[in-house]
């Protein structure tokens, strides 16, 4: 069965969708699953821009991607909805730069494919809406105006304030690293150099005459690395002392320490201890426990969202305060922490930048593969349910 949201309600609904996402989507298909009358968040899929009309720089209106691509997108979209056990309905919104002409809506084949797939899976389609460059309308409304309804009708009400705050920009804006004051960058860079200088070639502490005592004090924190990692996600990364941030950069730019941090921040201190012990045994030649790797793939109990977000903000500041291979390694952590929160577009942007460094970036490559195959962690769907 299909229930069409009336025009006034649809306008209000479209005003709320960006707040569900936390940004204003562009060139996207957004799915809002429902359990009865309650929405269960929102999911977004990238849409490639349509080819231009021959001899024109303007985007096409009627041209559609090949049928196979449309069907694959529809299957992916409804498949994601079906992973939420309590979802029994969905509203679909397609955002495009293309225009509505003569009542013909862009991406209509895609909307129809989604409707067919939803019906086949027993998911009620509440509405299928299009927000185009010159107006908006419902694909299910046979009486829609020739040029769509005015975009200025789209507005949110006081309920939007109870949802995610609406950030500036679109889905890619969240991957922009924080702006760092040059003086602070210089201080942290000097601290990182002091820390690496205090470490011998085999990773042990050097006691040379020119070693900065602050570096030695900071490296002593690594004697209890899991407690250090726990304190790190409580820091205000924007104001933490230079040597504190330097230690964080050191931890997140060294894969062995970064992996311990990943498992601890997505779990608990005891998970960090388990990961540390497994790492030490692996260095002695023992196999790394497969069960620890399942967290990386998005399996197991859902992490605490606040811990993940705190860890991500720390990692973002660390990436902004370093460069080269170190930054690329930290960006791999940013990518995973974003992906673990269901923010695949940000994750893909971080991972792509990390991989562009030219160095081997296994974690970033794994996350990029997740994003390219629309793979999300199991707990993203459990939390929605």
Secondary structure, DSSP 8 states (H G I E B T S, - for coil): -B----HHHHHHHHHHHHHHHTS---SEEEEEEEETTEE---EEEE-----B-TT-SSB-SS----HHHHHHHHHHHHHHHHTSTT--EEEEEEE-SS--BTTB-TTHHHHHHHHHHHHHTT-EEEEEEEE-SS-EEETT-TT--TT-B-GGG----GGGGGS----SSSTTGGGS-----HHHHHHHHHHHHHHHHHB-TTS-B---TT--HHHHHHHHGGGGHHHHHHHHTTS-TTTS-HHHHHHHHHHHTSHHHHHHHHHHHTS-HHHHHHHHHHHHHHHTT----HHHHHHHTT-SS---HHHHHHHHHHHHHHHHT--HHHHHHHHHHHHHHHHHTT-HHHHHHHHHHHHTTSS--HHHHHHHHHHHTT---HHHHHHH-
